Amino acid sequence: MYCPVCGGSCIEDAPSLLTEAPRIFTPCPDCMGLTFDKRAPPPDLAPAEPCPSCGKRFIDEVFAHIYRIMNEEGDLSGTEPLAAAGTPLIHPGYALQQPPYLPVRSLVLLSRAITKKSADRLVAEVPEVRGVVQTGDGVPGITDPDRDSAGRTHTLLAGCDVRADIFSTRAGPVVIYKQQSTIHIEFSRGHDPKIRALDGAIRQKNPKTLVDACSGAGTLGIAAAAAGVPHVICNDAWYAAAFWTACNIVVNRDTLAIDAVRILRRYDDLRQRPVAGEPLLVAEAAGARQVEVYHGDLRMLAPLLQRRADLAVLDLFEKSETGKVKEMATMWTKVVGGEVFIP
């Protein structure tokens, strides 16, 4: 699938990625990696060469190479610990039993300290680096849904920051792609409490139509379709979430028994209205499952559903604000009906 960020072939169908995944980060018999203390500066050694047999390098050695370039460019003084270089996000992300040996273009670096010059060097000189993102305050996404806001993003400085996470569901694994500078981190740890809770709600309620009203990149809506819900409606007011939900339906179409997917809005078009009010249809899919994706405010989506939803998932970021959560759930029940599930 065409990547909307770099134009390359970053996005693979789920079956292809899942076939490769078990071996991606496993060392070959010739791999030899050095482990460094993340709480101290790395030793002053020349960057390690990739394994001559498989081309992978141990993650600590890759990070030492990253640290060295950031030190040379003045982003780090050389006294900071190795961990100060940033946060590594592997592609694809899934629970590992041991630290990874990284192949080419398998790492997205998130760093507050990084600058553009260093980022360009990392992508050019560190073969494992896929993309470099300069982080800011807060989490990417909507800052206040009640105001006309452009939302918040981090800054992609170099390369491509599109990567995937693999999540386990009752029906098998699903692959969730996202642009990491525009969507919050949602890394798989081998089991996902939200997916397990949703599975329980689906078994209990047996819905014919489920609405994932704050879909993020589509994890719960896709898990619901994989669990057998015949009709799933996904929605998010954040442009990147709506687009990547649509993309991930394409990626997982075999798992979902979907025959055809139509994506109706381009990423760049959605970016022009980052925080939506009136819902726009972004994508629709048909087959054994019917799936629709909207970009809009869930409060404006509710009247459009005409009481068609048996179960609604309200995975609000503001779950700590119990008053707002209760208000949304009450509104939904009154306007749409059905059951409300808060994971």
Secondary structure, DSSP 4 states (H G I P E B T S, - for coil): ---TTTSSS----HHHHHHHHHHHTPPPTT-------TTSPPPS-PPPPPPTTT--EEHHHHHHHHHHHHHHTTSS-S-S-GGGG-EEEESSB---SSPPEE-TT-EEEEESS--HHHHHHHHHH-TTEEEEEE--SS-SB-S-TTS----B--EEEEE--EEEEEE--TT--EEEEEETTTS------SS-HHHHHHHHHHHHH--SEEEETT-TTSHHHHHHHHTT-SEEEEEESBHHHHHHHHHHHHHTTTTTTEEEEEE-S-HHHHHTSSB-SS-EEEEEEEESSEEEEEES-HHHHHHHTTT--SEEE---TTTT-HHHHHHHHHHHHHHT-SEEE--
